[in-house]
């Protein structure tokens, strides 16, 4: 398996965009044409979620650089929901798509080794090319996750500056003249620098919300080689220029990270009332094209 | 459903100990008598993990105040492992045991609502009396978790001071003269004070590692009403007095939290070589009794 940063860069260049499709199967937002998803964990809901998420994957192929399933929405359907997540991840990898599992896992070292078993690499039960993780418990807790990522050619995205309005409550606390998230990035920097591919891209990335573009620029200065996973573009309010603030313009286009959009891509207004699979797909294709164009125009 | 703090206090008094049994099915540490658990996700492994964890639950009944399954070890077995976790949680609740789901979930608000669906309350697919959560993303992200906990009589334990050696990398950063974990506790204090039962116990607790007893005392001063979930007792190196540093001695015994032990209770040396269920159970009973006695003697 080649290096995560190499595969990420290839995926961006092949699809022609750093756009990432978030796949969050909110039952209440899924169009009725996928079936009745009102009863949590019921056979009908599980089938609807499987059909919906696989249809999203189909629309993603070749048009976005990666997909990012959000574990919470699958867990909310119980173990059968987790089966669908495994199926989705496997189908995406088999189709050559990059899969970012957004599970934000964290624990002490020996337990993180079990999370690594569960989530990191193409052969994990919930297969991925990269996993989002939380480093609040300390850098020592990242070791088993990094070890597995290194062994499987996978990546990690460490939560550093999240996109939510209240992100600053902890992340902005002043630590000796700098906000906490700078201090976290400084601790990640040597770990990121130690795992670069031949083009200087690291397998250790961060999550840096599109809603804080100035922070993304500051983080890029601290972490020049790290891929940035950027949530918050679109429905959460950030425009394309803000979303791209931490990425790098190259001759071949944007590089250095993924701009995620979820609701803007899989729940566009025009898709909600679709009465056929074809009209639903057209609405998704249009939404993906709009976001691709918006990012390309920056 | 009565208030979480009331049920916690009742469970401690009924069992006569604040001891909590961590249930982490490490396949490589499970005695051979539970079957061959070497192949991840195989039918034999799933059966072994189900038999082992239910046998642990059986040993826990009446002898510890709560059980704390660790999600990572179930996730590592894929969706069938998650089915076993749901089965274990349901069986424990049906038996009147308190269940702390140790999943350390965290995300932005709208996604945390899905984690609340998955993990909080007796009717969740992964049923619990309380869930461990990570607040690094900000206090706003706790809102949907607290709302679900309040609605279902459940509790939350927010990671504040973890038991691992490297916990200080982020948690000890100096924020205006105090370590970060103090500042986090200060932000939790009004939320904890707002959800107390008639005895002054809160549904909003924290995780405070047994390996840092002085920090636990400082945290108790900031959070007088919060239950403390205390990992790190036993195999991680902390003795009983250290583990109890943040709890409260009352006329009826210890109160105000749970002292978790995992490896010390479910993987004692004498159990590893057990060749019959009866001798395994005797080893577990002895380990539980030793820990009960150690805590009672402080």
Boltz contact constraints between the chains, C-beta under 6 A:
constraints:
  - contact:
      token1: [A, 41]
      token2: [B, 125]
      max_distance: 6.0
  - contact:
      token1: [A, 70]
      token2: [B, 111]
      max_distance: 6.0
  - contact:
      token1: [A, 72]
      token2: [B, 111]
      max_distance: 6.0
  - contact:
      token1: [A, 72]
      token2: [B, 114]
      max_distance: 6.0
  - contact:
      token1: [A, 72]
      token2: [B, 115]
      max_distance: 6.0
  - contact:
      token1: [A, 73]
      token2: [B, 114]
      max_distance: 6.0
  - contact:
      token1: [A, 75]
      token2: [B, 118]
      max_distance: 6.0
  - contact:
      token1: [A, 76]
      token2: [B, 114]
      max_distance: 6.0
  - contact:
      token1: [A, 76]
      token2: [B, 117]
      max_distance: 6.0
  - contact:
      token1: [A, 76]
      token2: [B, 118]
      max_distance: 6.0
  - contact:
      token1: [A, 78]
      token2: [B, 125]
      max_distance: 6.0
  - contact:
      token1: [A, 79]
      token2: [B, 79]
      max_distance: 6.0
  - contact:
      token1: [A, 79]
      token2: [B, 82]
      max_distance: 6.0
  - contact:
      token1: [A, 79]
      token2: [B, 83]
      max_distance: 6.0
  - contact:
      token1: [A, 79]
      token2: [B, 86]
      max_distance: 6.0
  - contact:
      token1: [A, 82]
      token2: [B, 79]
      max_distance: 6.0
  - contact:
      token1: [A, 82]
      token2: [B, 82]
      max_distance: 6.0
  - contact:
      token1: [A, 83]
      token2: [B, 79]
      max_distance: 6.0
  - contact:
      token1: [A, 86]
      token2: [B, 79]
      max_distance: 6.0
  - contact:
      token1: [A, 104]
      token2: [B, 106]
      max_distance: 6.0
  - contact:
      token1: [A, 104]
      token2: [B, 107]
      max_distance: 6.0
  - contact:
      token1: [A, 106]
      token2: [B, 104]
      max_distance: 6.0
  - contact:
      token1: [A, 106]
      token2: [B, 134]
      max_distance: 6.0
  - contact:
      token1: [A, 107]
      token2: [B, 104]
      max_distance: 6.0
  - contact:
      token1: [A, 108]
      token2: [B, 164]
      max_distance: 6.0
  - contact:
      token1: [A, 111]
      token2: [B, 70]
      max_distance: 6.0
  - contact:
      token1: [A, 111]
      token2: [B, 72]
      max_distance: 6.0
  - contact:
      token1: [A, 114]
      token2: [B, 72]
      max_distance: 6.0
  - contact:
      token1: [A, 114]
      token2: [B, 73]
      max_distance: 6.0
  - contact:
      token1: [A, 114]
      token2: [B, 76]
      max_distance: 6.0
  - contact:
      token1: [A, 115]
      token2: [B, 72]
      max_distance: 6.0
  - contact:
      token1: [A, 117]
      token2: [B, 76]
      max_distance: 6.0
  - contact:
      token1: [A, 118]
      token2: [B, 75]
      max_distance: 6.0
  - contact:
      token1: [A, 118]
      token2: [B, 76]
      max_distance: 6.0
  - contact:
      token1: [A, 125]
      token2: [B, 41]
      max_distance: 6.0
  - contact:
      token1: [A, 125]
      token2: [B, 78]
      max_distance: 6.0
  - contact:
      token1: [A, 134]
      token2: [B, 106]
      max_distance: 6.0
  - contact:
      token1: [A, 134]
      token2: [B, 134]
      max_distance: 6.0
  - contact:
      token1: [A, 134]
      token2: [B, 136]
      max_distance: 6.0
  - contact:
      token1: [A, 136]
      token2: [B, 134]
      max_distance: 6.0
  - contact:
      token1: [A, 136]
      token2: [B, 136]
      max_distance: 6.0
  - contact:
      token1: [A, 136]
      token2: [B, 170]
      max_distance: 6.0
  - contact:
      token1: [A, 137]
      token2: [B, 162]
      max_distance: 6.0
  - contact:
      token1: [A, 138]
      token2: [B, 166]
      max_distance: 6.0
  - contact:
      token1: [A, 138]
      token2: [B, 167]
      max_distance: 6.0
  - contact:
      token1: [A, 138]
      token2: [B, 169]
      max_distance: 6.0
  - contact:
      token1: [A, 139]
      token2: [B, 166]
      max_distance: 6.0
  - contact:
      token1: [A, 139]
      token2: [B, 169]
      max_distance: 6.0
  - contact:
      token1: [A, 140]
      token2: [B, 164]
      max_distance: 6.0
  - contact:
      token1: [A, 140]
      token2: [B, 166]
      max_distance: 6.0
  - contact:
      token1: [A, 162]
      token2: [B, 137]
      max_distance: 6.0
  - contact:
      token1: [A, 164]
      token2: [B, 108]
      max_distance: 6.0
  - contact:
      token1: [A, 166]
      token2: [B, 138]
      max_distance: 6.0
  - contact:
      token1: [A, 166]
      token2: [B, 139]
      max_distance: 6.0
  - contact:
      token1: [A, 166]
      token2: [B, 140]
      max_distance: 6.0
  - contact:
      token1: [A, 167]
      token2: [B, 138]
      max_distance: 6.0
  - contact:
      token1: [A, 169]
      token2: [B, 138]
      max_distance: 6.0
  - contact:
      token1: [A, 169]
      token2: [B, 139]
      max_distance: 6.0
  - contact:
      token1: [A, 170]
      token2: [B, 136]
      max_distance: 6.0
  - contact:
      token1: [A, 173]
      token2: [B, 175]
      max_distance: 6.0
  - contact:
      token1: [A, 173]
      token2: [B, 183]
      max_distance: 6.0
  - contact:
      token1: [A, 175]
      token2: [B, 173]
      max_distance: 6.0
  - contact:
      token1: [A, 183]
      token2: [B, 173]
      max_distance: 6.0
